[in-house]
Amino acid sequence: MTESIIELQDVHVRFKTRTSGWFQKSYVDALAGVSLTVKRGQTLGIVGESGSGKSTAAKVLVGLEQPTSGTVVFDGEPVTAFTRGVRRRIGRVLSVVFQDPATALNARMTIRDGLLDPLQVHGVGTPAQRERRVRELIGLVGLPASALDALPGQLSGGQRQRVAIARALALEPQVIVADEPTSALDVSVRAQILNLLTDLKNDLGLGMVFISHDIQTVRYLSDEIAVMNKGRVVEFGPAAQVFDDPSDPYTRTLLGAAPSLLDPTPLG
């Protein structure tokens, strides 16, 4: 049985709405009883429309959002409080690639300094070892060493996303959480980034959580797929089963509505 790294068990996340007043509270359930398991070396795809709860689930997984109720199990133990220490531990194991690399890259820092930053914050290695790691990282994502001296604004969108992936790999995490990592990119560049993520998963033995509104893209990368709607997981199973024999009407709607970004046959 594949070892689980982190689990959500019947997790609820409830927010107050803007219409809440002193005497009458109004809430929205971003997550309403979600259970998910992230397994070592496997890719979990989470798919759904905007507002389905998929990004909130990701924030709970990486410790950026505390559940209103339910249990998060990390490394086999329930997390009772999302303290700074717990978030730091989770951050060494699960790393995030965001939709917009601008959220991960400081526009005033060179690419070298941006990649050095997490290594310095976590006290990893000597200065010489950190420099070697930075050069290794930039090579892993298919960029030349000369990119290390550039600022983010001097790179293309696809190159910036490659740097964001390199930064996510800096601490050698076991899992990459990729939240809509290709939606801001041109179609041809999306395919390159998806191939890069697939290669990194295979070469490094990474687990991955891949989040998207595009079920075709999720199928291309995922071992298992969770379909979310209105804060709930409405369908879950192996990717081929969910894609070829969906049981929930919402899943069938997504399949019917989504244009195919990629043929399910892996790209060369």
NORLIN-V994287 format. One record per pair of residues at least 4 apart in sequence whose C-alpha atoms are under 6 Angstrom apart, sorted by sequence separation. I is the first residue (numbers start at 1). GAP is how many residues later the second one is. D is the distance in Angstrom with one decimal. If there is no record, write none. Layout:
{{I/GAP/D} {I/GAP/D}}
This chain:
{{21/4/5.8} {48/4/5.6} {60/4/5.8} {73/4/5.2} {82/4/5.7} {87/4/5.9} {90/4/5.8} {91/4/5.9} {109/4/5.9} {119/4/6.0} {125/4/5.5} {139/4/5.6} {155/4/5.8} {199/4/5.9} {200/4/5.6} {201/4/5.4} {218/4/5.9} {228/4/5.4} {240/4/5.7} {241/4/5.3} {242/4/4.8} {254/4/5.9} {20/5/4.6} {59/5/4.8} {60/5/4.7} {73/5/4.2} {109/5/6.0} {119/5/5.0} {125/5/6.0} {138/5/5.5} {185/5/5.9} {201/5/4.6} {228/5/4.4} {237/5/5.9} {20/6/4.7} {59/6/5.2} {72/6/5.7} {73/6/5.8} {227/6/5.6} {228/6/5.7} {72/7/5.6} {227/7/5.8} {182/8/5.2} {227/8/5.1} {17/9/5.6} {226/9/5.8} {16/10/5.8} {17/10/5.3} {226/10/4.5} {16/11/4.4} {225/11/5.6} {15/12/5.5} {225/12/5.7} {15/13/5.4} {224/13/5.5} {14/14/5.7} {224/14/4.3} {225/14/5.3} {14/15/4.5} {223/15/5.9} {224/15/4.8} {13/16/5.9} {14/16/5.8} {223/16/5.5} {13/17/5.5} {13/18/4.9} {12/19/4.8} {12/20/4.7} {219/20/5.8} {12/21/5.2} {141/21/5.7} {11/22/4.8} {31/22/5.9} {10/23/4.2} {11/23/4.9} {30/23/5.4} {10/24/4.9} {63/24/5.4} {10/25/5.1} {9/26/4.5} {8/27/4.8} {8/28/5.0} {7/29/5.6} {137/29/5.4} {7/30/4.4} {175/31/5.6} {177/31/5.7} {180/31/5.5} {6/32/5.5} {174/32/5.5} {175/32/4.4} {176/32/4.8} {177/32/4.6} {178/32/4.9} {179/32/4.8} {180/32/5.0} {5/33/5.8} {174/33/6.0} {175/33/5.1} {4/34/5.7} {5/34/5.6} {4/35/4.2} {3/36/5.7} {4/36/6.0} {112/36/4.6} {3/37/5.7} {111/37/4.7} {110/39/5.7} {111/39/5.9} {110/40/5.4} {111/40/6.0} {110/41/4.6} {216/44/5.7} {220/44/5.6} {107/45/5.6} {115/52/5.3} {13/54/5.0} {12/55/5.8} {13/55/4.8} {12/56/5.5} {12/57/5.2} {11/58/5.8} {11/59/4.1} {10/60/5.0} {101/60/5.4} {9/61/5.9} {9/62/5.1} {101/63/5.8} {8/64/4.8} {7/65/5.7} {7/66/5.0} {6/67/5.5} {6/68/4.5} {5/70/5.5} {95/73/5.4} {94/79/5.6} {93/80/4.4} {96/80/5.8} {99/80/5.7} {92/81/5.8} {93/81/5.2} {94/81/4.8} {95/81/5.0} {96/81/4.7} {97/81/4.7} {98/81/5.2} {99/81/4.8} {94/82/5.8} {95/82/6.0} {96/82/5.9} {99/82/4.3} {98/83/5.7} {41/164/5.3} {43/164/5.6} {45/164/5.8} {47/164/5.9} {49/164/5.3} {41/165/4.9} {42/165/4.7} {43/165/4.5} {44/165/4.8} {45/165/4.8} {46/165/4.8} {47/165/5.1} {48/165/4.9} {41/166/4.0} {43/166/5.6} {45/166/5.9} {47/166/5.2} {40/167/5.1} {45/173/5.6} {52/176/5.7} {45/177/5.3} {52/177/4.6} {44/178/5.6} {52/178/4.7} {53/178/4.7} {43/179/4.8} {46/179/5.9} {48/179/5.9} {52/179/5.3} {43/180/5.3} {44/180/5.1} {45/180/4.5} {46/180/4.9} {47/180/5.0} {48/180/5.1} {44/181/5.8} {46/181/6.0} {34/198/5.8} {32/199/5.2} {31/200/4.1} {32/200/5.6} {30/201/5.1}}
